[in-house]
Structure formats: structure tokens, C-alpha cells
């Protein structure tokens, strides 16, 4: 039996020491793997000419 695969959501902010800028701020995805969000994720992860 096949299940529909969904992206899960999450967000985190990792702050540097006091007086410094934010170290990391991961973004989130919401949506079905086979829908527009899945397509956007695949495009983002694909290598393009000159960027390997």
C-alpha cells in the first residue's frame, strides 16, 4: 500500500553570542512531495551548469 508523502514543517533560529549576528535560520517547507512544493524543492536541490 502506498502512502502519500508530505513535507513536515519546522523552524529554528540559532543565535551567536551576544552582540553577534544570527548564525543560522533554516527555512520551512509545507506541502505534498508530488505538488508544487515538491517541484520547488527538487529544483532547489538540482545542480545547474557552473554550480557544482
C-alpha positions in Angstrom: 0.0 0.0 0.0 1.4 3.4 -1.0 1.1 6.3 1.3 1.0 10.0 0.4 4.3 11.6 1.4 4.1 15.1 2.9 6.8 17.5 3.8 6.9 18.2 7.5 7.4 21.7 8.8 9.9 23.1 11.2 11.9 26.3 12.0 14.8 27.1 14.2 16.9 30.1 14.9 20.4 29.5 16.2 21.8 32.7 17.7 25.5 33.6 18.0 27.0 35.0 21.2 25.7 38.4 22.4 26.5 41.2 20.0 26.9 38.9 17.0 24.6 38.2 14.1 22.3 35.2 13.7 24.4 32.0 12.8 21.6 30.0 11.2 17.9 30.4 10.3 16.7 27.3 8.5 13.5 27.8 6.4 10.5 25.5 6.3 8.5 23.6 3.7 4.8 22.9 3.7 3.2 20.7 1.1 2.9 17.5 -0.8 6.0 15.9 -2.3 4.2 15.5 -5.6 2.8 19.0 -5.7 4.3 22.5 -6.3 6.4 22.4 -3.1 8.0 19.1 -4.1 8.8 20.5 -7.5 10.3 23.6 -6.0 12.4 21.5 -3.6 13.7 19.3 -6.4 14.6 22.4 -8.5 16.4 23.9 -5.5 18.5 20.7 -4.9 19.3 20.2 -8.6 22.8 21.1 -9.8 23.0 23.7 -12.6 25.8 24.4 -15.0 28.6 26.2 -13.3 27.4 25.5 -9.8 28.6 22.1 -8.6 
